[in-house]
Amino acid sequence: MSWLDTLHRLSAEGTPAVLVTLLAVRGSTPREAGCKMVVTAQAAHGTIGGGNLEHSSIASARALLAGEAAAPLLRDYPLGPALGQCCGGHASVLFETMRPAAWHIALYGAGHVGRALAALLGTLDCRVSWIDARHDAFPAGLAANLTPLAAADPADLPGGSSVLVMTHDHALDYQLIAAALRRQDLPFIGLIGSETKRARFTARLARDGLAGQAIRRLVCPIGVAGAGGKAPAEIAIAVAAQLLQTRDALAPVAAAPRPGRAAPDPACGDCGRAECQIAGDVVG
């Protein structure tokens, strides 16, 4: 695996790393200028030549990871006098700290709205796990901060993740929402749909034993009220704005009804009303 692939994988996992580059060499050195290695707190990938130069560079990289410094660091090593290496040359080593975005979003569903939202999230300082079992649902050319996955259990998400559920399957929507609401460390749990869908889900969640406090954390409908219409791009903008509003919240986000909407009818089924359908994704 190349150093670039390694950095991409570590970023998707949320693992900080330091890219160590043998920037310049003079005289006899273990490796040529331009070679790289990636160092994390637990591992080192690649090599800049081994020996004390590499050992010292790994230690320096881990010291950077343990601190808060973000600026690149350049260090010069006289291999003989400073490190006791017999090759006796001189090496300049560049250390670049790579800290993945702290904000992680789990986006379940790659339908019309999911694709529009993913395109927006790809421009923000966040990491997105984009989950859909349909392998052909993901478009080509995804942004570097989007990681497509066939499955991801909400129970396994990193603490602090924002969760958005908008799959093609109501039963799957319910399973994902129920699993997410059982956790206390997910600050935003949103479900695409109408107030009717919310009423149906919350009633079932209560029957399945979830506490009222947990159920009230469900945000449905999602999106900043009045921010747009029902086109996928407009819904995506409203949802992205809501995520930005809540990303720094320390407490769970409580759902609030959108103004101007009629109260849900608990007896309502798949009524086919316009507010129960969004951009072709049935959510009523």
N, C-alpha and C positions, 0 to 999 in steps of 0.2 A: 504494500500500500504506500502511495506517495505521501510526502509530508502534507500536501494540500488536501488529499483525501482524509488524512488523519485529523487535520484541523477541522475539516467539515464535520466529521463524525463526532469529535469532542464537543464542538459547538452545539450540535443537535442534542447531545446528551447533557449539555449544561456544565461541562467540565472545563475549568480554566486551564490554560496552558501557556507555555513560553516557547516561541519559535527562536531557536538558537542557530545563528548563521555564522559560518567561518567567513568573515567579510573580506579579509585581506591577509596574505601571508608573505613572509620574506625568509629566504633561506630554506633550510630543510624542515618540513612540517609533516605530520602524519597524513594529512589530506589536503586537497586543493581548495582554493577559495571558491565560495559559492555553495559548498555542501551544507546541509541543514539537518537539524534534529528537532524533535518536538518533545518537550519535557512537561509532565504533569506532577502533581504531588506524589503520585504512586508509581509512575512508570516513565520510561524514556523510549522514544521511537526514533530509529535511525541512529546515525553516528557521525561525529565530526573527527573521528580518528582514534578514539580510545585514550588510554593512559591518563595521566594527571590533568591534561588539558580538558578532556571530556569530564573527568570526575569533578574538577573545579567548576566547570561550566554548569553542570547539573546542579551542584550545590548553590551556585549563584542564581540560577533560574528558580529554584525552589524558595530561596530567600525572597525573591521578587513576588512569587505567588503568595507567600505568607504575609506580605505587606500590602500596601494600597497603591504603590507607585504604578503609573500607567505609561509614562514616557519611555521610549526606547533607551536602552543603555548600551554603551560601547565600552569594551574593556580590552586592554592590550596585555598580551602575555609573552614575555621573553621565556621561551620554553626551557632553556637551560637554567638560567639564574633563578627564575621564579618557581618553576615546577619540577626541576630536576630531570627533565627529559633529555635523553642523549642526542636527539636530532638537532637541538640547539638553535632552531630557527625562531621566528617571531610570528605571532598570530594575533589578529584583531577579531574579536568576537562580538557580534551584535545580538542583543537580547530584546525581543519584542513580546510584551505581555498581551495575551489574548483572553479577554474575559467575556464570555457569552452574555448576551442580554439576560438580565435577571427575570424579566417578565416572560412567563411561559403561558401559551394559550393552547388548549386542546380543542380542536374544531372537528366535530363529528358530522360528516356528510359532505359530499362533493357534488351536490346538485347545483341548480342554477344560482341560488343564493350563496351556497358554500363556495363556489368558484369565484363569484364576484367579491365575496368577503376576503378570500385568500389572496386575491390580487391586491387588495388594499393592505392587508396585514404584511404582505411581502415588502412593503415600503416603510414599515415601522420598525422601531428598535425593540424587537421581540423575537421569541422563538416559538414556532408554531408546529405542533404535531397535528397533521391533517389526516384524519382517519376515515377510511371507507373501504369496505371489503371488495368493492368492485374495482379491480385493478385498472380497467380502462376508463375510470371516471376522472382520473387526474389528467390535467392538460400537460403538454410538453413545456419545457423551459421554465420550471418553477424557480422562484427566487431562492437565494441561498439559505434564507432563514426558515423555509418551509420544508418539513420532512414528511413525505407521504408514508402512511402506514396502513396495513390491512386490518389491524386490530390494536386496541389499547384499552385495557380495563381502567375505568376511573379510579379503582382502588390502588392502582400502581402509579398514578400521576404524581409529579413532584408537588410538594406542599406549596401553596400560594398560586397554583395554576388557576387561570380563568377558563371556564368550561362553557362551550357552546354546542348545543345538540340540534341538528337539523338534517337528520337522515331521511331516507326514502321510506322508512318502515316505522309505523307508530309503535309497534311492540318493542322494537329496538330502542326507539326514543325513550320509552318508559323504563326499560332496563337500565339504560345509561343514566337517566335522571335519578332513579332510585338509588343507584350505586353512588353517584356523586353526592347526593344529599346526606348520605350516611357518614360522610366525612365532615370534620369541623374546620379544616384548613384550606378549603377552596373558597376564595372570597367572592367569586361570581359564578353562578350556575344559571345559564340562560337556555331557554327552549323556544324555538321558533313556533309560532302559532297564535291563535286567537284567545280571547278570554274564555270562550267556550272550551277550547282544548285545555286551558289551564284548570278550569273547574273539574273537568273529567279526570285529569291526572291527579289533582290534589285529593279528590274524593277517593281514588284508588290507593294513593299513597297512605292515606289515613287508614283505610281498611287493611292495608298491609303492615300496619304497625308503626309507621314513622311518626315521630312526635310533631306536634303542631309547630314548634319553633324551627325544626328542620324544614318542614314543608313551606313555611313562610319565606324561606331563602330562595325559593324558585322564582326566577325572573321570567315571566311570560305574560303578555307579549314582550319581545325584545326590541331594542332600538329606542333612540331618543324620540319622544312623542312629537309629532308634527314636523319631523325632519325630512319627510319625503313621501313618495307614493309606494306603489306595489311592484314596480320594476325591480329586478334583482339588484341592479347597481344602486338604486335609491335605498333599498332595504339595507344593503351592505354598508352604505355611508352612515345610516342611522345607527346600525349596530356597532360599527367601528367607533363612532363618537361616544356611544355609551360605554364601551370598553375603556376608552381613554379617560372618561370621567371617573371610572371606578378602579383603575389599575393600582392606585396607591392607597386604596381603602384598607384599613386594618381590620375592620369588622365585616361580617357577611353582608351582602347587599340584599335588602328586602324588596320583594316585588311590590310595585305600585300600579294600580289600574290606570290605563291611559284615559285622559279626560275626553269626554265627548262620545264614549262608547256605551252602549246599552249594557245593563247587567246581564250576565250569562244565564241562560236557561238551563238548570241542572238536568232537565229531561231531554235536552237537545241531543240529537244524534248527528249523523253526517248530513247536515241540513243543506249543504251546498251554497250557503250564503257567501257573498263575496268576501266578507271579513274572515271567513274560515278557510280561505284559499289565498296563498301568496305566491305570485310568480309561477304558478303551475305546480307548486309543491303543496299537496293537500295537508293542511294542518288543523282542520276543524274537528 
